[in-house]
Amino acid sequence: MVRVVYFASLRDRAGSASTEEVVPPGATAASLWEAIRSRPAFQGVASRPGFAVNGAWAGPDAVLVDGDELGLLPAVSGG
Amino acid sequence: MSQESDTLQDGGGSVRIVTAPIDVARVIASVAGPESGAISVFLGTVREESLGQRVLFLEYEAYLPMAEHELRAIVRLLPVEFGPSRVAIEHRLGRLEIGETSVAIAVASPHRRVAIAACAEAIERVKKTVPIWKKEHFEGGAVWIEGDARSPAVRGGVVAGGGGRDRD
């Protein structure tokens, strides 16, 4: 299982701060995002979020394994 | 969002993510020293207006501890890139009223040019690389600010079909 954590508007859509996802071998940050994005709550999301794997920025091709945490990070707006 | 991190020292600098009001004098004091010839300070403050709309208040949230790690990277790298300096960054989360300080950055250096340039770069990096988001609350609604985009926010975090919890 991969724990997916959501922020800002994506958390509003998810309806919770995190979900547990079963991923096939070889799953990547981008492939899991595509699976999530196909759900009704995520219809209309305009742009792909940034990814973090286990708390560090990661590219779309980052491979996920059981126990990983995938952060779905909309463009940030601190400051 | 009740996280209140301890001050984390890093190469003489420090980062802190807080929910209580930022004590700017303390942030400045944390970088001051006898070798300093200049201290440059940046404060981000809550503006009453956004794209012509009157803002009631802001809410900030962060991905912790990643946000602290990213702040520490900024504090660690700036002295390497800009020259001898000590950097402190403190960012506040939760609800902030108009005029309150959301972020305070202080950079001390033997020389003013380093202090000013590193301070300017620090806030640019905070706004690009640190996983913190702001939600603007208006009369009758709220929007998440996500880079240059604005996404309508769901009051209380409840969406159709979701198992949402009230966050307010």
gemmi code that builds the backbone of each chain (N, CA, C; Angstrom):
import gemmi

chains = {
    "A": [
        ("MET", (0.843, -1.201, 0.000), (0.000, 0.000, 0.000), (0.878, 1.251, 0.000)),
        ("VAL", (0.437, 2.241, -0.732), (1.098, 3.548, -0.724), (0.131, 4.535, -0.079)),
        ("ARG", (0.661, 5.317, 0.840), (-0.163, 6.342, 1.481), (-0.054, 7.606, 0.634)),
        ("VAL", (-1.201, 8.099, 0.177), (-1.222, 9.329, -0.619), (-1.720, 10.464, 0.264)),
        ("VAL", (-0.973, 11.549, 0.312), (-1.387, 12.704, 1.121), (-1.699, 13.875, 0.190)),
        ("TYR", (-2.788, 14.571, 0.514), (-3.340, 15.609, -0.359), (-3.260, 16.970, 0.333)),
        ("PHE", (-3.094, 17.995, -0.475), (-2.999, 19.340, 0.088), (-3.852, 20.326, -0.707)),
        ("ALA", (-4.228, 21.381, -0.001), (-4.940, 22.515, -0.595), (-6.181, 22.001, -1.354)),
        ("SER", (-6.373, 22.424, -2.598), (-7.619, 22.068, -3.297), (-7.727, 20.569, -3.539)),
        ("LEU", (-6.591, 19.882, -3.620), (-6.660, 18.430, -3.834), (-7.196, 17.720, -2.597)),
        ("ARG", (-6.898, 18.252, -1.409), (-7.460, 17.645, -0.202), (-8.965, 17.888, -0.146)),
        ("ASP", (-9.378, 19.083, -0.546), (-10.822, 19.345, -0.612), (-11.508, 18.307, -1.502)),
        ("ARG", (-10.877, 18.029, -2.643), (-11.469, 17.064, -3.568), (-11.457, 15.652, -2.991)),
        ("ALA", (-10.325, 15.277, -2.377), (-10.213, 13.923, -1.822), (-11.196, 13.722, -0.677)),
        ("GLY", (-11.505, 14.815, 0.019), (-12.417, 14.708, 1.143), (-11.735, 14.223, 2.409)),
        ("SER", (-10.441, 13.980, 2.321), (-9.674, 13.599, 3.507), (-8.209, 13.926, 3.238)),
        ("ALA", (-7.428, 13.914, 4.286), (-6.028, 14.327, 4.143), (-5.176, 13.256, 3.481)),
        ("SER", (-5.626, 11.996, 3.562), (-4.810, 10.932, 2.968), (-5.676, 9.736, 2.611)),
        ("THR", (-5.168, 8.923, 1.703), (-5.810, 7.649, 1.360), (-4.722, 6.585, 1.249)),
        ("GLU", (-5.134, 5.336, 1.390), (-4.206, 4.219, 1.199), (-4.532, 3.591, -0.155)),
        ("GLU", (-3.498, 3.417, -0.981), (-3.723, 2.939, -2.342), (-2.906, 1.678, -2.607)),
        ("VAL", (-3.571, 0.720, -3.243), (-2.850, -0.469, -3.706), (-2.263, -0.137, -5.071)),
        ("VAL", (-0.977, -0.372, -5.235), (-0.343, -0.037, -6.510), (0.283, -1.282, -7.127)),
        ("PRO", (0.232, -1.372, -8.459), (0.871, -2.513, -9.129), (2.381, -2.347, -9.104)),
        ("PRO", (3.119, -3.446, -9.269), (4.578, -3.337, -9.333), (4.985, -2.364, -10.439)),
        ("GLY", (5.959, -1.542, -10.156), (6.433, -0.599, -11.163), (5.651, 0.705, -11.220)),
        ("ALA", (4.671, 0.833, -10.357), (3.874, 2.067, -10.354), (4.787, 3.268, -10.096)),
        ("THR", (4.438, 4.368, -10.743), (5.205, 5.596, -10.547), (4.300, 6.671, -9.948)),
        ("ALA", (4.926, 7.759, -9.538), (4.143, 8.883, -9.021), (3.104, 9.315, -10.047)),
        ("ALA", (3.532, 9.407, -11.302), (2.614, 9.871, -12.340), (1.503, 8.865, -12.601)),
        ("SER", (1.827, 7.577, -12.582), (0.785, 6.586, -12.894), (-0.248, 6.519, -11.775)),
        ("LEU", (0.196, 6.655, -10.531), (-0.777, 6.659, -9.432), (-1.632, 7.924, -9.471)),
        ("TRP", (-1.010, 9.053, -9.811), (-1.785, 10.283, -9.948), (-2.839, 10.141, -11.043)),
        ("GLU", (-2.460, 9.522, -12.167), (-3.436, 9.354, -13.255), (-4.614, 8.498, -12.798)),
        ("ALA", (-4.326, 7.477, -11.989), (-5.408, 6.629, -11.485), (-6.338, 7.428, -10.563)),
        ("ILE", (-5.740, 8.245, -9.722), (-6.542, 9.054, -8.798), (-7.334, 10.098, -9.568)),
        ("ARG", (-6.694, 10.688, -10.564), (-7.328, 11.767, -11.316), (-8.548, 11.281, -12.089)),
        ("SER", (-8.617, 9.977, -12.362), (-9.755, 9.447, -13.128), (-11.005, 9.324, -12.267)),
        ("ARG", (-10.871, 9.529, -10.946), (-12.032, 9.412, -10.072), (-12.915, 10.658, -10.188)),
        ("PRO", (-14.215, 10.471, -9.952), (-15.144, 11.596, -10.149), (-14.747, 12.856, -9.377)),
        ("ALA", (-14.270, 12.687, -8.154), (-13.961, 13.866, -7.338), (-12.841, 14.711, -7.943)),
        ("PHE", (-12.068, 14.098, -8.835), (-10.905, 14.816, -9.377), (-11.122, 15.277, -10.818)),
        ("GLN", (-12.360, 15.119, -11.309), (-12.662, 15.599, -12.653), (-12.388, 17.100, -12.722)),
        ("GLY", (-11.747, 17.520, -13.800), (-11.555, 18.950, -14.013), (-10.292, 19.512, -13.395)),
        ("VAL", (-9.493, 18.675, -12.765), (-8.213, 19.185, -12.265), (-7.369, 19.571, -13.471)),
        ("ALA", (-6.958, 20.829, -13.488), (-6.360, 21.365, -14.707), (-4.917, 20.915, -14.901)),
        ("SER", (-4.149, 20.926, -13.851), (-2.720, 20.667, -14.053), (-2.220, 19.594, -13.099)),
        ("ARG", (-1.180, 18.926, -13.523), (-0.590, 17.868, -12.707), (0.106, 18.492, -11.504)),
        ("PRO", (-0.131, 17.946, -10.323), (0.534, 18.509, -9.146), (2.007, 18.118, -9.124)),
        ("GLY", (2.746, 18.768, -8.251), (4.091, 18.317, -7.962), (4.018, 17.049, -7.128)),
        ("PHE", (5.099, 16.267, -7.151), (5.124, 15.024, -6.387), (6.216, 15.082, -5.328)),
        ("ALA", (5.918, 14.484, -4.188), (6.945, 14.252, -3.180), (6.839, 12.794, -2.770)),
        ("VAL", (7.970, 12.108, -2.734), (7.997, 10.726, -2.244), (8.756, 10.714, -0.925)),
        ("ASN", (8.069, 10.265, 0.101), (8.641, 10.209, 1.452), (9.232, 11.552, 1.875)),
        ("GLY", (8.527, 12.622, 1.506), (8.888, 13.940, 2.005), (9.957, 14.678, 1.246)),
        ("ALA", (10.292, 14.204, 0.032), (11.263, 14.929, -0.791), (10.690, 15.071, -2.202)),
        ("TRP", (10.946, 16.226, -2.819), (10.466, 16.425, -4.189), (10.920, 15.264, -5.068)),
        ("ALA", (10.032, 14.808, -5.933), (10.335, 13.669, -6.796), (9.754, 13.925, -8.178)),
        ("GLY", (10.365, 13.319, -9.160), (9.886, 13.461, -10.530), (8.717, 12.528, -10.803)),
        ("PRO", (8.041, 12.711, -11.933), (6.880, 11.873, -12.270), (7.233, 10.401, -12.434)),
        ("ASP", (8.482, 10.101, -12.766), (8.884, 8.716, -12.996), (9.356, 8.006, -11.739)),
        ("ALA", (9.288, 8.682, -10.587), (9.720, 8.050, -9.338), (8.886, 6.793, -9.097)),
        ("VAL", (9.565, 5.679, -8.866), (8.880, 4.398, -8.662), (8.434, 4.280, -7.206)),
        ("LEU", (7.209, 3.802, -7.029), (6.625, 3.667, -5.691), (6.662, 2.216, -5.242)),
        ("VAL", (6.976, 2.011, -3.981), (6.926, 0.659, -3.405), (6.079, 0.710, -2.143)),
        ("ASP", (5.643, -0.461, -1.713), (4.804, -0.541, -0.512), (5.463, 0.206, 0.640)),
        ("GLY", (4.642, 0.976, 1.340), (5.148, 1.714, 2.481), (5.545, 3.146, 2.162)),
        ("ASP", (5.619, 3.465, 0.856), (5.964, 4.845, 0.477), (4.813, 5.793, 0.787)),
        ("GLU", (5.184, 7.056, 0.935), (4.179, 8.117, 1.047), (4.333, 9.032, -0.166)),
        ("LEU", (3.252, 9.167, -0.917), (3.258, 10.061, -2.090), (2.496, 11.324, -1.743)),
        ("GLY", (3.163, 12.454, -1.768), (2.506, 13.744, -1.567), (2.089, 14.313, -2.919)),
        ("LEU", (0.825, 14.728, -3.004), (0.338, 15.409, -4.216), (0.279, 16.894, -3.884)),
        ("LEU", (1.204, 17.648, -4.473), (1.431, 19.023, -4.046), (1.072, 20.009, -5.143)),
        ("PRO", (-0.065, 20.687, -5.009), (-0.358, 21.776, -5.955), (0.781, 22.804, -5.890)),
        ("ALA", (0.892, 23.630, -6.929), (1.905, 24.684, -6.915), (1.805, 25.435, -5.588)),
        ("VAL", (2.943, 25.682, -4.971), (2.931, 26.184, -3.597), (2.640, 27.679, -3.569)),
        ("SER", (2.247, 28.169, -2.419), (1.879, 29.592, -2.305), (2.177, 30.140, -0.924)),
        ("GLY", (3.276, 29.667, -0.330), (3.664, 30.231, 0.961), (4.248, 31.614, 0.807)),
        ("GLY", (4.703, 32.147, 1.904), (5.289, 33.469, 1.892), (4.311, 34.533, 2.308)),
    ],
    "B": [
        ("MET", (-3.778, 21.516, 12.568), (-2.477, 22.150, 12.350), (-1.986, 22.806, 13.624)),
        ("SER", (-1.586, 22.006, 14.547), (-1.137, 22.560, 15.813), (0.361, 22.400, 15.958)),
        ("GLN", (1.020, 22.031, 14.836), (2.445, 21.771, 14.912), (3.205, 23.053, 15.221)),
        ("GLU", (4.084, 22.960, 16.134), (4.953, 24.085, 16.464), (6.347, 23.507, 16.553)),
        ("SER", (7.158, 23.740, 15.526), (8.458, 23.079, 15.507), (9.426, 23.784, 16.429)),
        ("ASP", (10.347, 23.014, 16.935), (11.448, 23.618, 17.662), (12.348, 24.329, 16.659)),
        ("THR", (13.073, 25.279, 17.169), (14.053, 25.934, 16.310), (15.104, 24.914, 15.887)),
        ("LEU", (15.365, 24.859, 14.605), (16.312, 23.899, 14.072), (17.537, 24.653, 13.586)),
        ("GLN", (18.645, 24.402, 14.219), (19.873, 25.099, 13.849), (20.487, 24.436, 12.631)),
        ("ASP", (20.997, 25.224, 11.735), (21.609, 24.677, 10.538), (22.682, 25.629, 10.055)),
        ("GLY", (23.919, 25.248, 10.232), (25.022, 26.080, 9.776), (24.958, 27.478, 10.341)),
        ("GLY", (24.530, 27.600, 11.572), (24.421, 28.916, 12.174), (23.098, 29.587, 11.883)),
        ("GLY", (22.316, 29.045, 10.957), (20.999, 29.607, 10.659), (19.924, 28.794, 11.355)),
        ("SER", (18.675, 29.165, 11.138), (17.611, 28.416, 11.790), (16.320, 28.540, 10.994)),
        ("VAL", (15.460, 27.547, 11.161), (14.132, 27.612, 10.567), (13.110, 27.253, 11.641)),
        ("ARG", (11.912, 27.781, 11.472), (10.886, 27.528, 12.466), (9.532, 27.672, 11.783)),
        ("ILE", (8.649, 26.716, 12.046), (7.277, 26.815, 11.554), (6.376, 26.870, 12.775)),
        ("VAL", (5.559, 27.899, 12.848), (4.826, 28.184, 14.078), (3.352, 28.444, 13.778)),
        ("THR", (2.545, 28.366, 14.800), (1.148, 28.790, 14.657), (0.889, 30.076, 15.434)),
        ("ALA", (1.735, 30.388, 16.384), (1.573, 31.627, 17.157), (2.175, 32.794, 16.375)),
        ("PRO", (1.799, 34.024, 16.719), (2.364, 35.194, 16.021), (3.895, 35.169, 16.025)),
        ("ILE", (4.469, 35.636, 14.913), (5.928, 35.650, 14.764), (6.504, 36.834, 15.535)),
        ("ASP", (7.504, 36.537, 16.337), (8.226, 37.583, 17.066), (9.407, 38.015, 16.191)),
        ("VAL", (9.213, 39.094, 15.442), (10.221, 39.516, 14.462), (11.537, 39.875, 15.143)),
        ("ALA", (11.459, 40.513, 16.289), (12.687, 40.906, 16.994), (13.510, 39.675, 17.368)),
        ("ARG", (12.814, 38.592, 17.715), (13.526, 37.375, 18.084), (14.202, 36.746, 16.856)),
        ("VAL", (13.505, 36.798, 15.706), (14.099, 36.261, 14.476), (15.366, 37.037, 14.126)),
        ("ILE", (15.296, 38.354, 14.238), (16.469, 39.186, 13.944), (17.589, 38.872, 14.931)),
        ("ALA", (17.239, 38.793, 16.193), (18.258, 38.538, 17.220), (18.947, 37.201, 16.992)),
        ("SER", (18.217, 36.236, 16.381), (18.788, 34.900, 16.197), (19.920, 34.878, 15.174)),
        ("VAL", (19.992, 35.894, 14.303), (21.090, 35.924, 13.320), (22.146, 36.974, 13.665)),
        ("ALA", (21.827, 37.858, 14.584), (22.750, 38.947, 14.907), (23.997, 38.411, 15.599)),
        ("GLY", (25.117, 39.089, 15.387), (26.351, 38.702, 16.053), (27.409, 39.756, 15.828)),
        ("PRO", (28.510, 39.636, 16.549), (29.554, 40.670, 16.451), (30.194, 40.764, 15.068)),
        ("GLU", (30.089, 39.689, 14.265), (30.680, 39.729, 12.928), (29.744, 40.385, 11.906)),
        ("SER", (28.503, 40.667, 12.329), (27.531, 41.230, 11.391), (27.811, 42.709, 11.152)),
        ("GLY", (27.796, 43.077, 9.851), (27.843, 44.495, 9.509), (26.510, 44.940, 8.950)),
        ("ALA", (25.636, 43.964, 8.689), (24.329, 44.271, 8.113), (23.367, 43.127, 8.418)),
        ("ILE", (22.125, 43.481, 8.662), (21.061, 42.475, 8.763), (19.934, 42.927, 7.856)),
        ("SER", (19.601, 42.078, 6.881), (18.499, 42.378, 5.975), (17.289, 41.559, 6.409)),
        ("VAL", (16.119, 42.199, 6.414), (14.907, 41.550, 6.914), (13.810, 41.639, 5.866)),
        ("PHE", (13.119, 40.509, 5.645), (11.916, 40.523, 4.821), (10.749, 40.030, 5.659)),
        ("LEU", (9.617, 40.739, 5.571), (8.393, 40.285, 6.216), (7.314, 40.137, 5.159)),
        ("GLY", (6.666, 38.987, 5.125), (5.459, 38.832, 4.327), (4.279, 39.136, 5.237)),
        ("THR", (3.362, 39.989, 4.760), (2.222, 40.376, 5.604), (0.909, 40.171, 4.852)),
        ("VAL", (-0.148, 40.010, 5.585), (-1.447, 39.683, 4.993), (-2.107, 40.952, 4.462)),
        ("ARG", (-2.333, 40.960, 3.147), (-2.931, 42.125, 2.473), (-4.464, 42.005, 2.481)),
        ("GLU", (-5.118, 43.139, 2.519), (-6.584, 43.152, 2.632), (-7.295, 42.944, 1.304)),
        ("GLU", (-6.511, 42.811, 0.213), (-7.127, 42.781, -1.117), (-6.410, 41.740, -1.975)),
        ("SER", (-7.163, 41.039, -2.825), (-6.572, 40.114, -3.785), (-7.388, 40.149, -5.061)),
        ("LEU", (-6.759, 40.535, -6.157), (-7.430, 40.640, -7.456), (-8.736, 41.425, -7.341)),
        ("GLY", (-8.683, 42.520, -6.604), (-9.839, 43.408, -6.513), (-10.869, 42.989, -5.487)),
        ("GLN", (-10.662, 41.830, -4.858), (-11.620, 41.372, -3.850), (-11.098, 41.655, -2.449)),
        ("ARG", (-12.005, 41.942, -1.551), (-11.626, 42.229, -0.180), (-11.392, 40.913, 0.565)),
        ("VAL", (-10.201, 40.751, 1.095), (-9.834, 39.542, 1.833), (-10.217, 39.709, 3.302)),
        ("LEU", (-10.854, 38.679, 3.857), (-11.232, 38.729, 5.275), (-10.092, 38.231, 6.156)),
        ("PHE", (-9.518, 37.100, 5.771), (-8.365, 36.549, 6.483), (-7.748, 35.456, 5.615)),
        ("LEU", (-6.571, 35.005, 5.996), (-5.896, 33.926, 5.266), (-5.736, 32.718, 6.179)),
        ("GLU", (-5.615, 31.558, 5.538), (-5.276, 30.328, 6.250), (-4.087, 29.706, 5.533)),
        ("TYR", (-3.075, 29.344, 6.301), (-1.897, 28.686, 5.721), (-1.830, 27.251, 6.223)),
        ("GLU", (-1.438, 26.346, 5.314), (-1.167, 24.975, 5.729), (0.152, 24.519, 5.106)),
        ("ALA", (0.754, 23.510, 5.706), (2.054, 23.022, 5.232), (2.077, 21.510, 5.240)),
        ("TYR", (2.960, 20.979, 4.425), (3.276, 19.550, 4.461), (4.496, 19.413, 5.363)),
        ("LEU", (4.239, 18.932, 6.575), (5.319, 18.756, 7.545), (5.667, 17.274, 7.628)),
        ("PRO", (6.946, 16.927, 7.820), (8.079, 17.847, 8.024), (8.770, 18.306, 6.750)),
        ("MET", (8.199, 17.981, 5.571), (8.888, 18.366, 4.330), (9.145, 19.865, 4.266)),
        ("ALA", (8.178, 20.661, 4.717), (8.351, 22.118, 4.639), (9.566, 22.564, 5.446)),
        ("GLU", (9.773, 21.936, 6.596), (10.955, 22.276, 7.406), (12.230, 21.871, 6.684)),
        ("HIS", (12.213, 20.707, 6.056), (13.401, 20.268, 5.314), (13.732, 21.238, 4.189)),
        ("GLU", (12.708, 21.693, 3.479), (12.950, 22.624, 2.371), (13.450, 23.970, 2.884)),
        ("LEU", (12.900, 24.420, 4.006), (13.400, 25.676, 4.591), (14.855, 25.523, 5.008)),
        ("ARG", (15.173, 24.369, 5.581), (16.561, 24.154, 6.009), (17.510, 24.150, 4.809)),
        ("ALA", (17.043, 23.599, 3.681), (17.895, 23.596, 2.485), (18.207, 25.028, 2.052)),
        ("ILE", (17.212, 25.900, 2.139), (17.421, 27.305, 1.769), (18.445, 27.948, 2.709)),
        ("VAL", (18.247, 27.731, 3.997), (19.120, 28.337, 5.005), (20.564, 27.838, 4.865)),
        ("ARG", (20.697, 26.581, 4.468), (22.018, 25.976, 4.336), (22.725, 26.448, 3.062)),
        ("LEU", (21.975, 26.602, 1.970), (22.606, 26.872, 0.675), (22.936, 28.342, 0.450)),
        ("LEU", (22.132, 29.246, 0.992), (22.353, 30.660, 0.690), (23.754, 31.143, 1.073)),
        ("PRO", (24.271, 30.797, 2.257), (25.626, 31.256, 2.589), (26.677, 30.686, 1.639)),
        ("VAL", (26.420, 29.485, 1.112), (27.357, 28.886, 0.163), (27.344, 29.674, -1.146)),
        ("GLU", (26.148, 30.082, -1.552), (26.000, 30.723, -2.857), (26.272, 32.226, -2.827)),
        ("PHE", (25.954, 32.872, -1.708), (26.013, 34.337, -1.668), (27.188, 34.875, -0.854)),
        ("GLY", (27.772, 34.026, -0.010), (28.872, 34.496, 0.813), (28.512, 34.422, 2.279)),
        ("PRO", (29.488, 34.720, 3.126), (29.301, 34.545, 4.571), (28.024, 35.230, 5.053)),
        ("SER", (27.160, 34.444, 5.689), (25.901, 35.001, 6.166), (25.233, 33.970, 7.070)),
        ("ARG", (24.302, 34.451, 7.865), (23.509, 33.575, 8.718), (22.049, 33.906, 8.441)),
        ("VAL", (21.260, 32.860, 8.188), (19.885, 33.043, 7.709), (18.903, 32.434, 8.692)),
        ("ALA", (17.851, 33.149, 9.008), (16.754, 32.609, 9.811), (15.450, 32.817, 9.059)),
        ("ILE", (14.646, 31.764, 9.005), (13.333, 31.867, 8.363), (12.291, 31.312, 9.319)),
        ("GLU", (11.248, 32.090, 9.550), (10.139, 31.625, 10.385), (8.850, 31.826, 9.595)),
        ("HIS", (8.071, 30.757, 9.463), (6.809, 30.831, 8.713), (5.665, 30.439, 9.634)),
        ("ARG", (4.579, 31.153, 9.521), (3.426, 30.880, 10.375), (2.354, 30.125, 9.602)),
        ("LEU", (1.638, 29.248, 10.292), (0.520, 28.496, 9.710), (-0.771, 28.836, 10.450)),
        ("GLY", (-1.870, 28.365, 9.886), (-3.160, 28.580, 10.529), (-3.802, 29.869, 10.043)),
        ("ARG", (-4.704, 30.405, 10.860), (-5.449, 31.598, 10.462), (-4.661, 32.863, 10.780)),
        ("LEU", (-4.531, 33.726, 9.759), (-3.848, 35.004, 9.943), (-4.769, 36.149, 9.542)),
        ("GLU", (-4.789, 37.178, 10.361), (-5.634, 38.338, 10.098), (-4.877, 39.357, 9.241)),
        ("ILE", (-5.627, 40.287, 8.674), (-5.037, 41.340, 7.849), (-3.926, 42.048, 8.638)),
        ("GLY", (-2.796, 42.228, 7.985), (-1.689, 42.957, 8.596), (-0.722, 42.089, 9.376)),
        ("GLU", (-1.101, 40.856, 9.671), (-0.200, 39.999, 10.449), (0.941, 39.477, 9.560)),
        ("THR", (2.000, 39.064, 10.219), (3.192, 38.583, 9.520), (3.091, 37.081, 9.287)),
        ("SER", (3.179, 36.687, 8.011), (3.111, 35.264, 7.665), (4.489, 34.641, 7.596)),
        ("VAL", (5.468, 35.418, 7.210), (6.837, 34.898, 7.133), (7.809, 36.009, 7.486)),
        ("ALA", (8.844, 35.647, 8.218), (9.920, 36.588, 8.542), (11.244, 35.933, 8.171)),
        ("ILE", (12.061, 36.694, 7.446), (13.386, 36.224, 7.044), (14.398, 37.268, 7.485)),
        ("ALA", (15.436, 36.819, 8.136), (16.523, 37.728, 8.506), (17.835, 37.115, 8.048)),
        ("VAL", (18.656, 37.932, 7.406), (19.974, 37.491, 6.945), (21.021, 38.459, 7.469)),
        ("ALA", (21.941, 37.938, 8.240), (23.048, 38.745, 8.748), (24.305, 38.388, 7.979)),
        ("SER", (25.097, 39.414, 7.685), (26.356, 39.201, 6.968), (27.331, 40.302, 7.371)),
        ("PRO", (28.605, 40.046, 7.194), (29.552, 41.142, 7.420), (29.269, 42.327, 6.491)),
        ("HIS", (28.659, 42.056, 5.305), (28.496, 43.106, 4.302), (27.065, 43.172, 3.779)),
        ("ARG", (26.614, 44.405, 3.548), (25.207, 44.612, 3.201), (24.791, 43.954, 1.894)),
        ("ARG", (25.662, 43.954, 0.891), (25.233, 43.417, -0.401), (24.875, 41.941, -0.302)),
        ("VAL", (25.675, 41.207, 0.451), (25.377, 39.784, 0.649), (24.060, 39.639, 1.401)),
        ("ALA", (23.883, 40.413, 2.450), (22.672, 40.298, 3.267), (21.420, 40.587, 2.446)),
        ("ILE", (21.478, 41.665, 1.654), (20.296, 42.061, 0.872), (20.002, 41.044, -0.227)),
        ("ALA", (21.034, 40.618, -0.945), (20.821, 39.682, -2.060), (20.335, 38.320, -1.554)),
        ("ALA", (20.936, 37.836, -0.481), (20.536, 36.530, 0.039), (19.117, 36.578, 0.600)),
        ("CYS", (18.753, 37.683, 1.207), (17.397, 37.818, 1.757), (16.358, 37.822, 0.630)),
        ("ALA", (16.672, 38.547, -0.445), (15.754, 38.596, -1.588), (15.588, 37.200, -2.197)),
        ("GLU", (16.691, 36.477, -2.319), (16.611, 35.137, -2.893), (15.873, 34.179, -1.961)),
        ("ALA", (16.026, 34.363, -0.675), (15.371, 33.475, 0.287), (13.855, 33.474, 0.106)),
        ("ILE", (13.256, 34.647, -0.013), (11.785, 34.663, -0.124), (11.353, 34.098, -1.478)),
        ("GLU", (12.161, 34.313, -2.532), (11.817, 33.703, -3.825), (11.792, 32.180, -3.715)),
        ("ARG", (12.778, 31.618, -3.016), (12.827, 30.160, -2.879), (11.703, 29.647, -1.994)),
        ("VAL", (11.388, 30.390, -0.943), (10.255, 29.978, -0.098), (9.005, 29.854, -0.950)),
        ("LYS", (8.814, 30.814, -1.844), (7.581, 30.836, -2.635), (7.575, 29.805, -3.754)),
        ("LYS", (8.730, 29.207, -4.041), (8.795, 28.204, -5.116), (8.934, 26.775, -4.626)),
        ("THR", (9.647, 26.562, -3.535), (10.060, 25.194, -3.208), (9.520, 24.651, -1.890)),
        ("VAL", (8.917, 25.486, -1.075), (8.491, 25.023, 0.252), (6.996, 24.684, 0.215)),
        ("PRO", (6.636, 23.444, 0.580), (5.236, 23.033, 0.469), (4.348, 23.674, 1.541)),
        ("ILE", (3.982, 24.920, 1.258), (3.055, 25.683, 2.097), (2.041, 26.321, 1.150)),
        ("TRP", (0.772, 26.332, 1.576), (-0.293, 26.890, 0.736), (-1.123, 27.872, 1.533)),
        ("LYS", (-1.637, 28.875, 0.819), (-2.534, 29.829, 1.470), (-3.923, 29.763, 0.859)),
        ("LYS", (-4.896, 29.952, 1.726), (-6.295, 30.000, 1.311), (-6.809, 31.391, 1.651)),
        ("GLU", (-7.339, 32.075, 0.647), (-7.893, 33.415, 0.863), (-9.389, 33.300, 1.136)),
        ("HIS", (-9.814, 33.860, 2.233), (-11.233, 33.866, 2.582), (-11.849, 35.220, 2.237)),
        ("PHE", (-12.953, 35.176, 1.500), (-13.687, 36.374, 1.122), (-15.090, 36.283, 1.703)),
        ("GLU", (-15.864, 37.351, 1.545), (-17.288, 37.257, 1.839), (-17.873, 36.161, 0.955)),
        ("GLY", (-18.448, 35.149, 1.554), (-19.162, 34.138, 0.782), (-18.308, 33.088, 0.100)),
        ("GLY", (-17.051, 32.980, 0.424), (-16.279, 31.926, -0.220), (-14.804, 32.016, 0.096)),
        ("ALA", (-14.071, 31.068, -0.482), (-12.631, 31.027, -0.256), (-11.979, 30.361, -1.456)),
        ("VAL", (-10.735, 30.714, -1.711), (-9.984, 30.079, -2.790), (-8.610, 29.673, -2.279)),
        ("TRP", (-8.158, 28.520, -2.774), (-6.768, 28.126, -2.562), (-5.919, 28.834, -3.598)),
        ("ILE", (-4.804, 29.380, -3.167), (-3.840, 29.946, -4.100), (-2.816, 28.849, -4.382)),
        ("GLU", (-2.685, 28.512, -5.657), (-1.782, 27.427, -6.049), (-0.915, 27.931, -7.185)),
        ("GLY", (0.253, 28.461, -6.841), (1.078, 29.120, -7.837), (0.310, 30.314, -8.385)),
        ("ASP", (0.166, 30.351, -9.695), (-0.579, 31.445, -10.320), (-2.070, 31.122, -10.440)),
        ("ALA", (-2.459, 29.931, -10.006), (-3.849, 29.508, -10.166), (-4.633, 29.698, -8.874)),
        ("ARG", (-5.932, 29.816, -9.019), (-6.825, 29.946, -7.879), (-7.899, 28.875, -7.991)),
        ("SER", (-8.032, 28.044, -6.962), (-9.009, 26.965, -6.979), (-10.046, 27.200, -5.896)),
        ("PRO", (-11.323, 27.212, -6.273), (-12.350, 27.408, -5.252), (-12.177, 26.403, -4.123)),
        ("ALA", (-12.251, 26.875, -2.900), (-12.085, 25.997, -1.742), (-13.450, 25.588, -1.233)),
        ("VAL", (-13.502, 24.378, -0.718), (-14.747, 23.865, -0.168), (-14.797, 24.202, 1.306)),
        ("ARG", (-15.811, 24.922, 1.706), (-15.931, 25.313, 3.109), (-15.993, 24.079, 3.994)),
        ("GLY", (-15.123, 23.994, 4.948), (-15.153, 22.877, 5.874), (-14.573, 21.596, 5.305)),
        ("GLY", (-14.110, 21.632, 4.059), (-13.419, 20.480, 3.507), (-14.331, 19.337, 3.108)),
        ("VAL", (-15.621, 19.577, 2.987), (-16.535, 18.498, 2.634), (-16.872, 18.602, 1.151)),
        ("VAL", (-16.651, 17.522, 0.429), (-17.024, 17.509, -0.980), (-17.985, 16.359, -1.218)),
        ("ALA", (-18.742, 16.465, -2.296), (-19.714, 15.425, -2.608), (-19.012, 14.075, -2.715)),
        ("GLY", (-19.541, 13.098, -2.041), (-18.993, 11.753, -2.150), (-17.764, 11.525, -1.293)),
        ("GLY", (-17.271, 12.554, -0.653), (-16.062, 12.392, 0.142), (-16.394, 12.187, 1.603)),
        ("GLY", (-15.460, 11.637, 2.311), (-15.639, 11.453, 3.753), (-15.016, 12.610, 4.504)),
        ("GLY", (-15.362, 13.824, 4.108), (-14.667, 15.006, 4.607), (-14.936, 15.288, 6.069)),
        ("ARG", (-13.990, 15.946, 6.654), (-14.142, 16.387, 8.044), (-14.133, 17.907, 8.071)),
        ("ASP", (-14.854, 18.454, 9.006), (-14.876, 19.906, 9.150), (-13.551, 20.361, 9.759)),
        ("ARG", (-12.873, 21.223, 9.040), (-11.574, 21.682, 9.523), (-11.664, 23.025, 10.219)),
        ("ASP", (-12.799, 23.648, 10.182), (-12.871, 25.009, 10.725), (-13.076, 25.006, 12.237)),
    ],
}
model = gemmi.Model(1)
for chain_id, residues in chains.items():
    chain = gemmi.Chain(chain_id)
    for i, (resn, *xyz) in enumerate(residues, 1):
        res = gemmi.Residue()
        res.name, res.seqid = resn, gemmi.SeqId(i, " ")
        for name, pos in zip(("N", "CA", "C"), xyz):
            atom = gemmi.Atom()
            atom.name, atom.element = name, gemmi.Element(name[0])
            atom.pos, atom.b_iso = gemmi.Position(*pos), 0.0
            res.add_atom(atom)
        chain.add_residue(res)
    model.add_chain(chain)
structure = gemmi.Structure()
structure.add_model(model)
structure.setup_entities()
